[in-house]
Amino acid sequence: MIGEHLRIAAGACWPVLPSVHASCSAYAMTDIDVMVTHDDICFASGPVCSPRWLRENVYPYYEEFFGLMRDQGISVLFITDGNADNVADDLARVRGGRLGERAFH
């Protein structure tokens, strides 16, 4: 049941992805040095969803969108509320589709 609710929630986000991509593309054409972005992926007790679900359904979009910035030499400062201890390593690996390189400064 919870899995189905998460699939529905993820599906509700898909219509906004083109506008997020367009916004990131526009920022990538500017002369900014740093882009600050935020996503509420954690509660005080830990991630909103399982780390596996985030890896499968959220981080690929981060990699795509943040990659647009990184490809232009723009650093990405990502902020989340709550306790990100269980996802910090995953977040550190998100980098425009090139896992293993640090994305955040």
N, C-alpha and C positions, 0 to 999 in steps of 0.2 A: 504494500500500500504506500509506504513512504517513498519507495523507488519510483512508483508511478507519479506521485506528486512532484518529485524532483524532475522527472522527464517533462511534465507539464510546465513547470517553472522555467526550465531551460528552453523549451519551445516558445514560451512567451517572450523571451529575450531576443530570439532570432530576428524579428522584424526591425529591431534597432541597430543591428550589427552593421548594415550598410552606412548608416549615418555616423556611427563611431569610426568606421574605416575612413569615411570622407573627412571627418574632423582630424584624425591622426595624420592623414595625407596632407591636409592643409597646414597643420602645425609643422610637419616635416619640411615644408617649403619656406619656413620663416628662418630668421637668424637667431632663434632662441638657443641657449646653451643647455637648459634643463627643462624637462616637462614634469610637472608634479601631477600625479593622478592618485585616485583613491577608489577602493572597492571594499565593501563590507563583507568580507569572506570569513570573519571570525567573531565569535562571541567571547565574553570574558572567560568562558570555560574551554574554548578551543574553536576549531573550524566549524562553520555552519554546516558544511557537508563533509563527507569523508575525504581524506587526502587523495584517495584513488579517484573519486568522482571529480574532484577539482582538476586532477591531472588529465582526465579524459575529456572534460566538458568546459573547463574555464581556461586553463593555462595555454592551450593551443591558440586561443584568441588573443591572450596577452602577448604571446610570441609574435603573432602576426602584427598586431597593432604597435607594440613596443618596438618591433623590428623596423617599422617605418621610421621611427625616431632614430634608432641606433644607426641605421644605414646612412643617415645624414649627419652623424656625429653628435646627436642630441642625447644627453643622458636622461634616463628615466628615474624619477624618484617615486616609488610606489609606497602608498600608505594604506594600512588597514587598521581598523579598530580591533580591540580584543587581544586574545592570546594566540599568537601565530607560531608558537613553539613547534607544533606538529607539522607545519607547512613551510617553515622558514627555509629549509634546505631546498625544497621544490621551488619556492619563489626566487631564491638566489640563482637557480639554474635557468630560469626563463630569460631568453635573450633572442628575440627575433628569429626563432626557429633553430638557433644554434645552441642546443643544450650543452651545459658544461662550462660556458663562459659566464662570468658574472654580469648580471643585467643592471644591478643597482649599485649606486655609489653612495 
